[in-house]
Amino acid sequence: MSGTDSVSRPPDGAGAPGGPGLAQVRRLATPIPGPRSTELAKRRVNAVARGVGQTLPVYAAAAGGGVLVDVDGNSLIDFGAGIAVVNVGNSADAVVDNLTEQARHFTHTCFMVTPYEGYVAVCEELARLTPGSHDKRSALFNSGAEAVENAVKIARAYTGRPAIVAFTHAFHGRTNLTSALTAKARPYKEGFGPFAPEIYRVPMAYPYRWPGGAEACGEQAAGQVIDTITAEIGAENVAAMVIEPIQGEGGFIVPGAGFLPALTEFCAAAGIVFVADEVQTGFGRTGDMFACEHEGIVPDLIVTGKGIAGGLPLAGVTGRAQIMDAPQVGGLGGTFGGNPLACAAALGAIATLERENLVDRARLIERVALPRLRALRDRYPFVGDVRGRGAMLALELVGTGPPTPGQVAPPPDRGVAVACAAEAHRRGLVLLTAGTWGNVLRLLPPLVMPQHLLSEGLDLLDEVLSDIARHH
């Protein structure tokens, strides 16, 4: 048996690879990590670059529904969904069927050489699903970062302006340009500069930490952003404002009410292209097909990725036809962008989202989980804030002392967040951290997660926090 074979199939008794064939139970057959994962970790050291991070110490063999099964037969409750990628679940039937059928015909031609229907069909679906009834065009790429970078290129081509506005706590990718847009220095930027120029940062409406209080946050933050652009950058120099409608890696920050509408109104008046980065929030994750729909926002350009294709690498930029068509012919593209296999998977994922009403399912997850998370906040002093929308929820963990001078919230506590995540992993719960200070626990269950696993995962989280509290 080859090393590859040993990790690509589930261990004996784990069930069928992926999909609904997996038993939807948490099961710990060995300590975490088990012996096979430990052995793979040793091989990894000699083969994989140190800079590639790892959250859990286990190696996956199968996944589906709400569980991830490792090579030792441990079945973990999945509150990560591959970082909001497998919204429709791992190995969803329609994704697998479409992917298999497409692979029988061809795996690649390059759309720029010999185009194919799948690419066109995905662009048609993006035009149908994204906010606004205006005439739209799309271009497909490989990753969210690549799509964000192309959105910037498109906005600059359309406006003839150089400047790009981004926000505190933002995350937009790891390329040179998107690293410049990203706010968090470690680990994403340290040692990798200099970065692309003409990037300007303005404050995010962060209700929990806004000096004027959560109620005033949206209006006050919008005013600061507009003042900064007008006085320090010059609105006439700004090609695009790029923002996550709910920030992801920055800590699942839901901006104060009215913040996004005020910014879109300003951008429209100033001729600035408003770009919504919905890479993490899109395709049902927040209880709407796209997060910007919550306040009726219609972006000029919307960037999609992650959940678009059920686990296949695909991303897109969709927007107003006159903006999207600004670059010269040949100015957009890439060898693998809109690969036929990824497009087939995307059509299967979109069909699954709609057929199984998974947007409504995200709302149900919020209705079940959010009250329980708020109860945890009331019970444990180091849980400072609970926030999020749909199946994109978070706890911000903080020190238990008073706020530092000039601050309205207690200081972030990264150590307790790391300890909580590690203990959750040991108990069989996939739990991710986030936040500029690394002090946020984020919950991203697949939208198809069975109700009993969602409840059990929340029970485990409660147990973890209780144990941490006794030693905190």
C-alpha atoms as one frame of an Amber mdcrd trajectory, in Angstrom:
protein
   0.000   0.000   0.000   1.440   3.358  -0.986   1.634   6.360   1.296  -0.936
   8.125  -0.850  -3.370   5.196  -0.596  -3.001   5.181   3.163  -4.469   8.642
   3.522  -6.930   8.829   0.641  -9.389   6.207   1.849 -11.174   6.025   5.211
  -9.995   3.484   7.768 -11.877   0.246   8.284 -15.359   0.859   9.656 -15.445
   4.551   8.815 -18.086   4.166   6.116 -18.119   5.251   2.489 -15.714   8.011
   1.442 -17.398  11.374   1.998 -21.026  12.175   1.385 -24.063  10.828   3.208
 -22.520   7.348   3.641 -20.594   8.486   6.717 -22.154   7.783  10.100 -23.137
  11.135  11.587 -21.626  10.571  15.005 -18.699  11.861  17.011 -16.379   8.980
  17.790 -12.925   9.001  19.371 -11.193   5.726  18.507  -7.781   7.017  19.643
  -6.396  10.057  21.430  -6.095  13.126  19.198  -3.795  12.804  17.310  -3.779
   9.058  16.721  -0.789   6.964  15.622  -1.363   7.240  11.871  -1.785  11.017
  12.057   1.347  11.205  14.198   3.295   9.244  11.613   2.047  11.487   8.813
   3.062  14.536  10.824   6.631  13.193  10.912   6.582  12.699   7.132   5.183
  16.192   6.666   8.165  17.792   8.419  10.503  16.432   5.745   8.262  17.193
   2.767   6.108  20.272   3.365   7.376  23.831   3.753   7.303  25.091   7.341
   5.316  28.176   6.360   2.197  26.165   5.518   0.169  26.206   8.716  -2.030
  23.518  10.278  -4.941  23.923  12.690  -5.717  20.357  13.789  -3.089  17.647
  14.392  -5.087  15.023  12.454  -5.078  13.916   8.815  -8.385  13.570   6.982
  -9.555  10.359   5.331 -13.221  11.179   4.677 -15.786  13.876   5.363 -19.477
  14.406   4.826 -22.595  15.801   6.454 -21.341  17.264   9.719 -18.334  15.037
  10.383 -14.684  14.757   9.409 -13.074  11.307   9.772  -9.320  11.036  10.248
  -6.912   8.278   9.251  -7.160   6.723  12.720 -10.934   6.341  12.563 -11.758
   9.328  14.758 -14.983  11.041  13.667 -14.954  14.740  14.565 -17.832  17.226
  14.538 -16.965  19.777  11.879 -17.464  23.405  12.919 -14.993  24.554  10.252
 -16.368  23.401   6.873 -12.929  23.865   5.308 -13.139  27.573   6.275 -16.685
  28.093   4.943 -16.064  26.127   1.730 -18.238  23.022   1.963 -21.504  24.836
   2.686 -23.378  22.054   0.848 -21.368  19.393   2.670 -18.397  17.359   1.564
 -18.973  15.214  -1.526 -22.550  16.424  -2.070 -24.278  14.127  -4.552 -24.856
  16.752  -7.252 -21.272  17.996  -6.973 -19.840  14.479  -7.292 -22.192  13.522
 -10.141 -21.469  16.671 -12.147 -17.744  16.390 -11.507 -17.613  12.731 -12.533
 -19.608  13.307 -15.708 -17.447  16.262 -16.736 -14.233  14.298 -16.088 -15.425
  11.640 -18.544 -15.559  14.262 -21.304 -12.531  16.496 -20.648 -10.684  18.000
 -17.711  -9.176  21.069 -19.364  -8.977  23.032 -22.578  -8.364  26.554 -21.163
 -11.417  28.741 -21.620  -9.299  31.354 -23.397  -8.296  28.766 -26.028 -11.375
  26.621 -26.529 -14.308  27.775 -24.387 -17.005  25.475 -23.025 -20.560  25.703
 -21.783 -19.859  25.152 -18.093 -18.008  28.455 -17.706 -20.831  30.336 -19.419
 -23.438  28.546 -17.285 -21.680  29.473 -14.027 -21.520  33.123 -15.131 -25.233
  32.998 -15.934 -25.939  31.619 -12.463 -23.831  34.350 -10.851 -25.791  36.990
 -12.745 -29.042  35.427 -11.519 -28.033  34.965  -7.880 -26.060  38.116  -7.050
 -27.888  41.245  -5.853 -29.341  43.699  -8.354 -31.341  43.430 -11.564 -28.831
  45.367 -13.696 -26.987  43.890 -16.680 -24.060  41.840 -15.343 -20.926  40.119
 -16.536 -18.577  37.707 -14.734 -15.025  36.406 -14.978 -13.852  33.219 -13.233
 -10.586  32.585 -11.418  -8.956  30.001  -9.137  -9.057  31.530  -5.657 -10.629
  34.315  -3.682  -7.352  36.233  -3.572  -6.989  36.027  -7.346 -10.561  37.248
  -7.780 -10.039  40.195  -5.402  -6.892  41.151  -7.277  -8.779  41.091 -10.572
 -11.602  43.156  -9.095  -9.010  45.831  -8.330  -7.666  45.631 -11.891 -11.185
  45.964 -13.300 -12.012  48.956 -11.088  -8.786  50.714 -12.055  -9.401  50.051
 -15.750 -12.935  51.434 -15.466 -12.170  54.547 -13.422  -8.646  55.384 -14.544
  -7.843  56.022 -10.867  -5.067  54.417  -8.763  -6.152  54.411  -5.108  -7.859
  51.506  -3.327  -9.549  51.839   0.068  -9.509  48.885   2.484 -10.467  48.528
   6.139  -8.954  47.755   9.503  -9.256  44.040  10.392  -9.673  43.144   6.699
  -8.522  39.921   5.095  -8.509  39.663   1.293  -5.790  37.121   0.492  -2.101
  36.294   0.411  -0.860  37.573  -2.959   1.248  40.717  -2.950  -1.684  43.014
  -3.733  -4.191  41.263  -1.505  -1.637  41.107   1.307  -1.482  44.886   1.013
  -5.278  44.977   1.360  -5.139  42.605   4.348  -4.731  44.327   7.711  -3.271
  41.594   9.910   0.520  41.581   9.860   1.300  38.242  11.491   1.404  35.740
   9.922   0.157  37.130   6.616   2.504  40.037   5.893   5.576  39.839   8.104
   8.744  39.530   6.024   6.974  39.561   2.656   7.042  43.277   1.729   7.276
  45.703   0.111   3.646  45.488  -0.917   1.627  47.030  -3.723   1.241  50.811
  -3.365  -1.828  53.051  -3.371  -3.649  51.088  -0.665  -5.303  53.242   2.005
  -6.799  51.906   5.242  -9.866  53.302   6.985 -11.705  52.217  10.165 -14.169
  49.333  10.235 -17.424  49.762  12.137 -16.577  47.318  14.946 -19.494  47.590
  17.394 -17.921  45.747  20.337 -14.836  47.957  20.322 -16.197  51.227  18.908
 -15.377  54.170  21.224 -18.788  55.762  20.702 -20.660  52.559  21.581 -22.351
  49.920  19.476 -25.513  51.924  18.769 -23.615  54.844  17.241 -20.988  52.704
  15.547 -22.410  52.483  12.019 -23.089  56.175  11.573 -19.919  57.406  13.278
 -17.618  54.974  11.478 -19.124  55.817   8.091 -18.552  59.489   8.799 -14.905
  58.854   9.669 -14.368  56.797   6.517 -15.903  59.443   4.282 -13.959  62.238
   5.984 -10.677  60.344   5.610 -11.249  59.636   1.932 -12.321  63.190   1.210
  -9.617  64.985   3.176  -6.590  62.674   3.036  -6.881  60.643  -0.174  -9.190
  62.622  -2.420 -12.308  60.801  -3.595 -11.382  61.664  -7.179  -8.288  59.453
  -6.808 -10.090  56.364  -5.504 -10.847  53.552  -7.942 -12.479  51.143  -5.491
 -13.547  50.546  -1.922 -13.070  46.857  -1.049 -14.916  45.472   1.984 -16.161
  42.215   3.453 -19.835  42.721   4.400 -18.999  40.606   7.460 -15.288  40.389
   8.092 -13.926  36.849   8.207 -10.361  36.335   9.390 -10.558  39.746  11.090
 -12.922  38.258  13.669 -16.411  37.818  12.147 -17.075  41.510  12.653 -20.630
  42.448  11.666 -20.507  46.192  10.916 -22.786  48.561  12.762 -26.187  49.120
  11.194 -26.201  51.721   8.429 -22.459  51.560   7.823 -22.602  49.733   4.489
 -25.564  51.690   3.066 -23.828  54.990   3.863 -20.648  53.841   2.137 -22.425
  52.602  -0.984 -24.251  55.923  -1.261 -20.977  57.829  -0.928 -19.215  55.623
  -3.473 -22.007  56.044  -6.007 -21.863  59.832  -5.677 -18.050  59.903  -5.898
 -17.682  57.507  -8.829 -15.911  54.926  -6.657 -16.454  51.245  -7.469 -17.918
  49.513  -4.411 -16.498  45.958  -4.198 -18.091  43.441  -1.823 -15.678  40.629
  -0.957 -18.124  37.772  -0.315 -15.539  35.015  -0.565 -16.318  33.729   2.949
 -19.841  35.117   3.390 -21.356  34.023   0.081 -23.582  31.148  -0.992 -25.927
  30.968   1.959 -23.398  31.157   4.757 -24.996  34.130   6.560 -28.668  33.258
   6.052 -28.899  35.169   2.783 -27.421  34.002  -0.491 -24.993  36.920  -0.044
 -24.339  38.887   3.142 -24.774  42.302   1.494 -28.452  41.476   0.958 -29.106
  41.885   4.693 -29.177  45.684   4.357 -30.202  45.752   0.703 -26.712  46.554
  -0.603 -26.154  46.203  -4.357 -22.382  46.212  -4.968 -20.850  47.381  -8.221
 -18.621  44.290  -8.117 -19.040  41.197  -5.952 -16.212  38.727  -5.380 -17.074
  35.078  -4.749 -15.096  31.962  -3.892 -14.926  29.306  -1.144 -18.520  27.990
  -1.073 -19.112  28.467  -4.801 -18.059  24.968  -5.905 -18.481  22.527  -3.029
 -14.740  22.191  -2.407 -13.316  22.649  -5.908 -11.031  25.667  -6.514 -13.125
  28.361  -8.174 -13.755  32.058  -7.665 -15.396  34.854  -9.586 -15.916  38.568
 -10.042 -19.438  39.591 -11.017 -20.585  43.132 -11.619 -22.137  45.844 -13.682
 -21.579  45.139 -17.363 -20.011  48.517 -18.141 -17.472  48.073 -15.333 -16.672
  44.434 -16.039 -16.178  45.154 -19.744 -13.687  47.990 -19.135 -10.462  45.915
 -19.376  -9.090  45.266 -22.845  -9.649  41.891 -24.485  -7.031  39.519 -23.070
  -6.592  41.624 -19.934  -8.437  39.115 -17.765  -8.047  35.357 -17.535  -5.638
  32.613 -16.577  -4.779  29.091 -17.617  -6.985  27.347 -15.069  -9.560  30.049
 -14.247 -13.028  28.560 -14.585 -11.682  25.031 -15.016 -14.421  22.750 -16.443
 -14.343  20.411 -13.434 -14.720  23.300 -11.004 -17.545  24.797 -13.078 -19.390
  21.462 -13.098 -18.983  21.249  -9.329 -20.256  24.823  -8.915 -23.421  24.085
 -10.864 -23.980  21.065  -8.611 -23.350  23.107  -5.467 -25.735  25.874  -6.522
 -28.426  23.328  -7.372 -27.958  21.695  -3.958 -28.165  25.023  -2.122 -31.466
  25.813  -3.769 -33.030  22.336  -3.810 -32.305  21.732  -0.117 -33.163  25.310
   0.967 -29.793  25.683   2.647 -30.131  29.446   3.010 -33.058  28.748   5.322
 -30.958  26.090   7.006 -28.312  28.715   7.822 -31.005  30.792   9.506 -32.098
  27.772  11.521 -28.515  27.217  12.658 -28.451  30.827  13.861 -31.755  30.413
  15.715 -30.440  27.317  17.483 -26.851  28.387  18.145 -26.986  32.123  18.851
 -29.071  31.927  22.060 -26.788  29.201  23.370 -23.689  31.250  22.564 -25.213
  34.259  24.325 -25.828  32.072  27.362 -22.116  31.197  27.327 -21.288  34.896
  27.264 -23.491  35.431  30.305 -21.894  32.483  32.129 -18.190  32.989  31.427
 -16.565  36.385  32.082 -13.870  35.838  29.454 -16.473  35.602  26.666 -16.685
  39.282  25.808 -18.853  39.297  22.706 -21.066  36.998  20.663 -21.758  37.974
  17.072 -22.404  36.780  13.560 -25.233  35.868  11.271 -26.570  32.589   9.927
 -23.963  29.826  10.171 -21.121  32.336  10.583 -20.946  32.889  14.341 -18.206
  33.809  16.783 -17.164  34.312  20.382 -14.600  37.016  21.183 -12.520  36.035
  24.206 -11.054  38.723  26.435  -9.188  39.372  29.639 -11.361  39.629  32.728
  -9.902  42.899  33.985 -11.132  46.409  33.153 -10.518  47.898  29.710  -7.153
  49.499  29.176  -7.169  53.313  29.123  -8.810  54.675  25.994 -10.578  51.372
  25.229 -14.250  50.486  25.680 -13.843  46.693  25.796 -11.519  44.426  27.767
  -8.209  43.536  26.112  -8.150  40.558  23.741  -6.976  37.235  25.198  -5.396
  35.117  22.492  -4.092  32.588  24.992  -7.519  31.525  26.199  -8.778  31.250
  22.609  -5.870  28.987  21.654  -6.425  26.863  24.761 -10.139  26.522  24.002
  -9.528  25.495  20.397  -6.888  22.930  21.384  -9.164  21.374  24.014 -12.049
  21.265  21.533  -9.824  19.423  19.080  -8.881  16.860  21.744 -12.579  16.222
  22.370 -13.425  15.734  18.702 -14.703  19.180  17.689 -13.187  21.029  14.727
 -13.066  24.645  15.918 -11.182  27.517  14.283  -9.773  30.744  15.674  -9.722
  34.144  13.998  -9.358  37.839  14.759  -6.694  40.473  14.428  -5.448  39.446
  17.888  -6.210  35.732  17.434  -8.781  35.837  20.250 -11.966  34.836  18.390
 -13.519  31.366  18.182 -15.428  31.006  14.928 -18.196  28.548  14.158 -18.679
  27.591  10.504 -20.670  24.345  10.385 -21.659  22.935   6.993 -25.210  24.022
   6.254 -26.195  20.347   5.972 -25.010  19.486   9.494 -27.603  17.311  11.285
 -29.360  18.960  14.195 -28.051  16.465  16.761 -24.430  17.159  15.787 -24.951
  20.922  15.981 -26.362  20.500  19.494 -23.592  18.117  20.540 -20.955  20.488
  19.200 -22.427  23.336  21.227 -22.479  21.079  24.296 -18.796  20.332  23.761
 -18.015  24.030  23.418 -19.784  24.659  26.723 -17.761  21.879  28.376 -14.525
  23.305  27.006 -15.267  26.798  28.281 -16.267  25.399  31.648 -12.974  23.549
  31.969 -11.008  26.584  30.848 -12.892  28.754  33.357 -11.849  26.512  36.243
  -8.185  27.085  35.390  -8.380  30.652  34.069
